[in-house]
Every structure is written in structure tokens, then in C-alpha cells.
Amino acid sequence: MGKKKKKPNQKMQAWIDARRRHHLSHAHVQMARELGMNPKKLGQKDNHRQEAWKMPLRQFIEHLYLKRFGRDRPDSVMSIEDRVRREEERKERKREAKLRDNPRTEGKVGGSR
């Protein structure tokens, strides 16, 4: 059997949902995360075509990113799913290294008493 695909945690799932809901690219999501935006509050910042004075959300994120970081886009763009996958692989490598380095813990399950 293959490995079980693990679901992203709630924080990452909120960003995935926000990306779909507001039609954002992976780059826009990464920029918004780096800016410290809340994925649940992006709807407040989005122009619903009723507020002519408001910038569309994609342009607003790009504007803030340029203002804060001085560049148009991040150097390397990674999707949320890839980020979750990479984090899981890193945790697994760390777990394996810990078991390799400490031979007393190999047969044990759970914590010590």
C-alpha cells in the first residue's frame, strides 16, 4: 500500500480555502502570508465591485508587498500543498534521525514512566 496522504493543519487549510475563494495565485498567497495577513479576513479587503475606491485584492497584496519588501514578487514561490509536504518530510527525517541516534528508544512505544 502507498503512504497515507496527510491533510494540512487548520492554518494551512485556511490559506488553501482563501486561495480558492478569492481566486488567488500561489504567489499571492505566499505574499499575503509573508505580510502577516489573516486568511479569514481577506474578504473584508477584497473589492466586491461595489466599492469603486477599493483596489482588487490581488493588486492590494502586490502593492503592500512592494511597499514593505521593495520587490514585486517573492524570490521563490511555493504552493501551500508543497510547503505542507516539505514540512512533513522534514519532520519524518528528524524523527528517523532521533531514533537512529538514540538506540534505547527503538523498541519503545509512547513515553517513559
N, CA and C atoms as an extended XYZ file, in Angstrom:
339
Properties=species:S:1:pos:R:3:atomname:S:1:resname:S:1:resid:I:1 pbc="F F F"
N         0.829       -1.183        0.000 N   MET     1
C         0.000        0.000        0.000 CA  MET     1
C         0.873        1.245        0.000 C   MET     1
N         0.366        2.320       -0.513 N   GLY     2
C         1.087        3.584       -0.527 CA  GLY     2
C         0.940        4.323        0.789 C   GLY     2
N         1.691        5.384        0.897 N   LYS     3
C         1.614        6.190        2.112 CA  LYS     3
C         0.271        6.907        2.182 C   LYS     3
N        -0.203        7.059        3.395 N   LYS     4
C        -1.459        7.766        3.601 CA  LYS     4
C        -1.195        9.260        3.439 C   LYS     4
N        -2.001        9.909        2.641 N   LYS     5
C        -1.840       11.336        2.402 CA  LYS     5
C        -2.400       12.096        3.597 C   LYS     5
N        -1.547       12.906        4.232 N   LYS     6
C        -1.965       13.625        5.422 CA  LYS     6
C        -2.565       14.972        5.033 C   LYS     6
N        -3.647       15.333        5.715 N   LYS     7
C        -4.291       16.618        5.457 CA  LYS     7
C        -3.486       17.729        6.110 C   LYS     7
N        -3.472       18.916        5.506 N   PRO     8
C        -2.777       20.039        6.126 CA  PRO     8
C        -3.472       20.473        7.413 C   PRO     8
N        -2.704       21.108        8.298 N   ASN     9
C        -3.297       21.569        9.549 CA  ASN     9
C        -4.282       22.709        9.270 C   ASN     9
N        -4.959       23.167       10.308 N   GLN    10
C        -6.034       24.148       10.123 CA  GLN    10
C        -5.528       25.464        9.546 C   GLN    10
N        -4.335       25.892        9.963 N   LYS    11
C        -3.800       27.154        9.452 CA  LYS    11
C        -3.591       27.084        7.945 C   LYS    11
N        -2.963       26.010        7.508 N   MET    12
C        -2.695       25.859        6.077 CA  MET    12
C        -3.985       25.639        5.301 C   MET    12
N        -4.921       24.913        5.874 N   GLN    13
C        -6.196       24.679        5.201 CA  GLN    13
C        -6.957       25.986        5.023 C   GLN    13
N        -6.826       26.897        5.980 N   ALA    14
C        -7.477       28.209        5.854 CA  ALA    14
C        -6.911       28.968        4.653 C   ALA    14
N        -5.591       28.862        4.434 N   TRP    15
C        -4.982       29.534        3.276 CA  TRP    15
C        -5.413       28.878        1.958 C   TRP    15
N        -5.535       27.564        1.958 N   ILE    16
C        -5.992       26.863        0.752 CA  ILE    16
C        -7.415       27.297        0.413 C   ILE    16
N        -8.273       27.366        1.433 N   ASP    17
C        -9.656       27.802        1.214 CA  ASP    17
C        -9.712       29.249        0.728 C   ASP    17
N        -8.880       30.117        1.308 N   ALA    18
C        -8.850       31.527        0.905 CA  ALA    18
C        -8.373       31.659       -0.546 C   ALA    18
N        -7.387       30.836       -0.927 N   ARG    19
C        -6.890       30.880       -2.306 CA  ARG    19
C        -8.006       30.539       -3.287 C   ARG    19
N        -8.796       29.529       -2.960 N   ARG    20
C        -9.897       29.129       -3.848 CA  ARG    20
C       -11.017       30.165       -3.847 C   ARG    20
N       -11.355       30.656       -2.667 N   ARG    21
C       -12.478       31.584       -2.522 CA  ARG    21
C       -12.214       32.906       -3.238 C   ARG    21
N       -10.982       33.406       -3.145 N   HIS    22
C       -10.671       34.722       -3.700 CA  HIS    22
C        -9.893       34.649       -5.014 C   HIS    22
N        -9.748       33.442       -5.577 N   HIS    23
C        -9.095       33.242       -6.878 CA  HIS    23
C        -7.678       33.825       -6.882 C   HIS    23
N        -6.894       33.471       -5.867 N   LEU    24
C        -5.525       33.963       -5.760 CA  LEU    24
C        -4.557       32.934       -6.314 C   LEU    24
N        -3.409       33.410       -6.776 N   SER    25
C        -2.359       32.509       -7.233 CA  SER    25
C        -1.521       32.079       -6.037 C   SER    25
N        -0.645       31.106       -6.259 N   HIS    26
C         0.242       30.661       -5.187 CA  HIS    26
C         1.155       31.807       -4.742 C   HIS    26
N         1.570       32.635       -5.683 N   ALA    27
C         2.434       33.772       -5.355 CA  ALA    27
C         1.694       34.778       -4.470 C   ALA    27
N         0.436       35.045       -4.784 N   HIS    28
C        -0.342       35.986       -3.980 CA  HIS    28
C        -0.550       35.464       -2.558 C   HIS    28
N        -0.785       34.161       -2.426 N   VAL    29
C        -0.957       33.576       -1.098 CA  VAL    29
C         0.333       33.692       -0.306 C   VAL    29
N         1.456       33.390       -0.958 N   GLN    30
C         2.736       33.486       -0.265 CA  GLN    30
C         3.033       34.923        0.150 C   GLN    30
N         2.733       35.884       -0.719 N   MET    31
C         2.950       37.290       -0.375 CA  MET    31
C         2.074       37.684        0.810 C   MET    31
N         0.805       37.269        0.804 N   ALA    32
C        -0.109       37.604        1.895 CA  ALA    32
C         0.355       36.978        3.203 C   ALA    32
N         0.865       35.744        3.150 N   ARG    33
C         1.383       35.101        4.358 CA  ARG    33
C         2.596       35.846        4.883 C   ARG    33
N         3.503       36.252        3.998 N   GLU    34
C         4.698       36.983        4.418 CA  GLU    34
C         4.332       38.347        5.000 C   GLU    34
N         3.241       38.922        4.525 N   LEU    35
C         2.781       40.208        5.059 CA  LEU    35
C         2.067       40.042        6.395 C   LEU    35
N         1.738       38.804        6.767 N   GLY    36
C         1.071       38.548        8.034 CA  GLY    36
C        -0.427       38.739        7.987 C   GLY    36
N        -1.009       38.624        6.814 N   MET    37
C        -2.454       38.783        6.679 CA  MET    37
C        -3.177       37.564        7.237 C   MET    37
N        -4.422       37.773        7.649 N   ASN    38
C        -5.270       36.716        8.170 CA  ASN    38
C        -6.124       36.190        7.016 C   ASN    38
N        -6.057       34.885        6.700 N   PRO    39
C        -6.820       34.363        5.561 CA  PRO    39
C        -8.328       34.499        5.727 C   PRO    39
N        -8.800       34.532        6.960 N   LYS    40
C       -10.235       34.638        7.199 CA  LYS    40
C       -10.747       36.053        6.969 C   LYS    40
N        -9.855       37.033        6.967 N   LYS    41
C       -10.267       38.428        6.831 CA  LYS    41
C        -9.978       38.998        5.441 C   LYS    41
N        -9.554       38.156        4.507 N   LEU    42
C        -9.260       38.656        3.163 CA  LEU    42
C       -10.514       39.168        2.468 C   LEU    42
N       -11.657       38.634        2.796 N   GLY    43
C       -12.915       39.065        2.188 CA  GLY    43
C       -13.226       40.516        2.492 C   GLY    43
N       -12.804       41.010        3.645 N   GLN    44
C       -13.024       42.412        4.004 CA  GLN    44
C       -12.184       43.338        3.130 C   GLN    44
N       -10.998       42.839        2.736 N   LYS    45
C       -10.090       43.659        1.946 CA  LYS    45
C       -10.378       43.561        0.447 C   LYS    45
N       -11.158       42.572        0.064 N   ASP    46
C       -11.468       42.346       -1.344 CA  ASP    46
C       -12.507       43.358       -1.829 C   ASP    46
N       -12.325       43.802       -3.056 N   ASN    47
C       -13.279       44.715       -3.684 CA  ASN    47
C       -14.424       43.888       -4.255 C   ASN    47
N       -15.610       44.144       -3.816 N   HIS    48
C       -16.776       43.403       -4.285 CA  HIS    48
C       -17.493       44.144       -5.409 C   HIS    48
N       -16.765       44.948       -6.124 N   ARG    49
C       -17.253       45.749       -7.253 CA  ARG    49
C       -18.316       46.765       -6.834 C   ARG    49
N       -18.536       46.893       -5.534 N   GLN    50
C       -19.483       47.888       -5.054 CA  GLN    50
C       -18.743       49.094       -4.492 C   GLN    50
N       -17.465       48.874       -4.178 N   GLU    51
C       -16.669       49.941       -3.600 CA  GLU    51
C       -15.607       50.351       -4.614 C   GLU    51
N       -15.922       51.359       -5.401 N   ALA    52
C       -15.048       51.754       -6.504 CA  ALA    52
C       -13.693       52.275       -6.023 C   ALA    52
N       -13.629       52.761       -4.801 N   TRP    53
C       -12.396       53.316       -4.270 CA  TRP    53
C       -11.408       52.232       -3.832 C   TRP    53
N       -11.877       50.997       -3.709 N   LYS    54
C       -11.041       49.917       -3.204 CA  LYS    54
C       -10.318       49.196       -4.336 C   LYS    54
N        -9.026       48.855       -4.087 N   MET    55
C        -8.250       48.086       -5.053 CA  MET    55
C        -8.702       46.628       -5.044 C   MET    55
N        -8.621       45.945       -6.167 N   PRO    56
C        -8.860       44.497       -6.143 CA  PRO    56
C        -7.831       43.823       -5.224 C   PRO    56
N        -8.190       42.704       -4.636 N   LEU    57
C        -7.362       42.053       -3.621 CA  LEU    57
C        -5.968       41.711       -4.139 C   LEU    57
N        -5.874       41.168       -5.350 N   ARG    58
C        -4.560       40.809       -5.898 CA  ARG    58
C        -3.651       42.019       -5.999 C   ARG    58
N        -4.170       43.125       -6.512 N   GLN    59
C        -3.376       44.348       -6.644 CA  GLN    59
C        -3.021       44.921       -5.272 C   GLN    59
N        -3.938       44.807       -4.315 N   PHE    60
C        -3.702       45.307       -2.968 CA  PHE    60
C        -2.543       44.545       -2.308 C   PHE    60
N        -2.537       43.229       -2.445 N   ILE    61
C        -1.452       42.418       -1.883 CA  ILE    61
C        -0.129       42.766       -2.546 C   ILE    61
N        -0.129       42.900       -3.886 N   GLU    62
C         1.097       43.263       -4.607 CA  GLU    62
C         1.607       44.637       -4.166 C   GLU    62
N         0.688       45.586       -3.992 N   HIS    63
C         1.049       46.941       -3.571 CA  HIS    63
C         1.704       46.921       -2.186 C   HIS    63
N         1.092       46.224       -1.239 N   LEU    64
C         1.645       46.147        0.107 CA  LEU    64
C         2.990       45.427        0.130 C   LEU    64
N         3.115       44.372       -0.673 N   TYR    65
C         4.367       43.609       -0.719 CA  TYR    65
C         5.502       44.470       -1.262 C   TYR    65
N         5.217       45.218       -2.328 N   LEU    66
C         6.217       46.104       -2.902 CA  LEU    66
C         6.608       47.193       -1.904 C   LEU    66
N         5.633       47.717       -1.216 N   LYS    67
C         5.874       48.776       -0.244 CA  LYS    67
C         6.748       48.277        0.919 C   LYS    67
N         6.468       47.083        1.424 N   ARG    68
C         7.208       46.575        2.571 CA  ARG    68
C         8.557       45.971        2.213 C   ARG    68
N         8.608       45.149        1.146 N   PHE    69
C         9.820       44.397        0.835 CA  PHE    69
C        10.639       44.986       -0.308 C   PHE    69
N        10.065       45.929       -1.047 N   GLY    70
C        10.804       46.576       -2.121 CA  GLY    70
C        10.986       45.729       -3.366 C   GLY    70
N        10.215       44.696       -3.532 N   ARG    71
C        10.276       43.879       -4.751 CA  ARG    71
C         8.857       43.440       -5.119 C   ARG    71
N         8.685       43.100       -6.395 N   ASP    72
C         7.352       42.775       -6.901 CA  ASP    72
C         6.817       41.441       -6.392 C   ASP    72
N         7.675       40.433       -6.380 N   ARG    73
C         7.254       39.077       -6.014 CA  ARG    73
C         8.324       38.407       -5.158 C   ARG    73
N         7.959       37.335       -4.460 N   PRO    74
C         8.966       36.577       -3.708 CA  PRO    74
C         9.972       35.935       -4.656 C   PRO    74
N        11.172       35.669       -4.163 N   ASP    75
C        12.206       35.065       -4.999 CA  ASP    75
C        11.808       33.673       -5.477 C   ASP    75
N        11.332       32.853       -4.566 N   SER    76
C        10.863       31.521       -4.960 CA  SER    76
C         9.452       31.321       -4.421 C   SER    76
N         8.569       30.900       -5.293 N   VAL    77
C         7.168       30.720       -4.925 CA  VAL    77
C         6.913       29.230       -4.719 C   VAL    77
N         6.278       28.894       -3.580 N   MET    78
C         5.953       27.513       -3.272 CA  MET    78
C         4.482       27.447       -2.861 C   MET    78
N         3.777       26.481       -3.405 N   SER    79
C         2.350       26.353       -3.062 CA  SER    79
C         2.202       25.870       -1.627 C   SER    79
N         1.034       26.061       -1.058 N   ILE    80
C         0.753       25.631        0.311 CA  ILE    80
C         0.887       24.112        0.418 C   ILE    80
N         0.381       23.396       -0.572 N   GLU    81
C         0.453       21.936       -0.550 CA  GLU    81
C         1.900       21.459       -0.551 C   GLU    81
N         2.754       22.090       -1.379 N   ASP    82
C         4.172       21.729       -1.403 CA  ASP    82
C         4.840       22.058       -0.078 C   ASP    82
N         4.462       23.179        0.503 N   ARG    83
C         5.027       23.587        1.790 CA  ARG    83
C         4.662       22.569        2.881 C   ARG    83
N         3.410       22.111        2.892 N   VAL    84
C         2.964       21.118        3.876 CA  VAL    84
C         3.716       19.808        3.660 C   VAL    84
N         3.835       19.393        2.390 N   ARG    85
C         4.540       18.153        2.061 CA  ARG    85
C         5.996       18.218        2.506 C   ARG    85
N         6.656       19.334        2.240 N   ARG    86
C         8.058       19.503        2.618 CA  ARG    86
C         8.223       19.494        4.138 C   ARG    86
N         7.288       20.121        4.842 N   GLU    87
C         7.337       20.147        6.311 CA  GLU    87
C         7.175       18.738        6.879 C   GLU    87
N         6.265       17.945        6.304 N   GLU    88
C         6.067       16.570        6.760 CA  GLU    88
C         7.316       15.730        6.516 C   GLU    88
N         7.952       15.906        5.350 N   GLU    89
C         9.181       15.169        5.050 CA  GLU    89
C        10.284       15.553        6.036 C   GLU    89
N        10.385       16.833        6.371 N   ARG    90
C        11.394       17.296        7.309 CA  ARG    90
C        11.160       16.688        8.692 C   ARG    90
N         9.910       16.648        9.132 N   LYS    91
C         9.579       16.056       10.424 CA  LYS    91
C         9.911       14.567       10.446 C   LYS    91
N         9.613       13.880        9.338 N   GLU    92
C         9.891       12.447        9.257 CA  GLU    92
C        11.393       12.179        9.316 C   GLU    92
N        12.188       12.972        8.595 N   ARG    93
C        13.645       12.815        8.650 CA  ARG    93
C        14.169       13.057       10.063 C   ARG    93
N        13.618       14.062       10.721 N   LYS    94
C        14.026       14.381       12.091 CA  LYS    94
C        13.683       13.229       13.034 C   LYS    94
N        12.491       12.643       12.861 N   ARG    95
C        12.053       11.520       13.679 CA  ARG    95
C        12.980       10.317       13.486 C   ARG    95
N        13.315       10.026       12.214 N   GLU    96
C        14.196        8.898       11.908 CA  GLU    96
C        15.587        9.119       12.484 C   GLU    96
N        16.112       10.347       12.371 N   ALA    97
C        17.437       10.652       12.908 CA  ALA    97
C        17.452       10.505       14.420 C   ALA    97
N        16.372       10.888       15.063 N   LYS    98
C        16.282       10.778       16.522 CA  LYS    98
C        16.304        9.306       16.939 C   LYS    98
N        15.594        8.463       16.208 N   LEU    99
C        15.590        7.036       16.512 CA  LEU    99
C        16.954        6.407       16.251 C   LEU    99
N        17.630        6.831       15.187 N   ARG   100
C        18.958        6.318       14.863 CA  ARG   100
C        19.977        6.696       15.934 C   ARG   100
N        19.899        7.937       16.406 N   ASP   101
C        20.879        8.440       17.356 CA  ASP   101
C        20.681        7.886       18.759 C   ASP   101
N        19.474        7.493       19.112 N   ASN   102
C        19.185        7.002       20.445 CA  ASN   102
C        18.677        5.561       20.345 C   ASN   102
N        19.580        4.575       20.436 N   PRO   103
C        19.166        3.175       20.238 CA  PRO   103
C        18.265        2.643       21.338 C   PRO   103
N        18.220        3.264       22.505 N   ARG   104
C        17.382        2.783       23.606 CA  ARG   104
C        15.898        2.987       23.320 C   ARG   104
N        15.549        3.900       22.444 N   THR   105
C        14.132        4.211       22.186 CA  THR   105
C        13.531        3.376       21.070 C   THR   105
N        14.316        2.508       20.425 N   GLU   106
C        13.820        1.813       19.234 CA  GLU   106
C        12.625        0.902       19.494 C   GLU   106
N        12.631        0.111       20.547 N   GLY   107
C        11.532       -0.819       20.771 CA  GLY   107
C        10.377       -0.225       21.543 C   GLY   107
N        10.523        0.973       22.027 N   LYS   108
C         9.512        1.565       22.901 CA  LYS   108
C         8.403        2.239       22.111 C   LYS   108
N         7.229        2.198       22.681 N   VAL   109
C         6.089        2.924       22.126 CA  VAL   109
C         5.579        3.812       23.241 C   VAL   109
N         5.376        5.083       22.955 N   GLY   110
C         4.872        6.004       23.970 CA  GLY   110
C         6.006        6.561       24.807 C   GLY   110
N         5.653        7.262       25.864 N   GLY   111
C         6.630        7.922       26.721 CA  GLY   111
C         7.120        7.026       27.827 C   GLY   111
N         8.120        7.477       28.559 N   SER   112
C         8.666        6.708       29.672 CA  SER   112
C         7.938        7.064       30.961 C   SER   112
N         7.918        6.144       31.909 N   ARG   113
C         7.225        6.382       33.180 CA  ARG   113
C         8.161        6.274       34.324 C   ARG   113
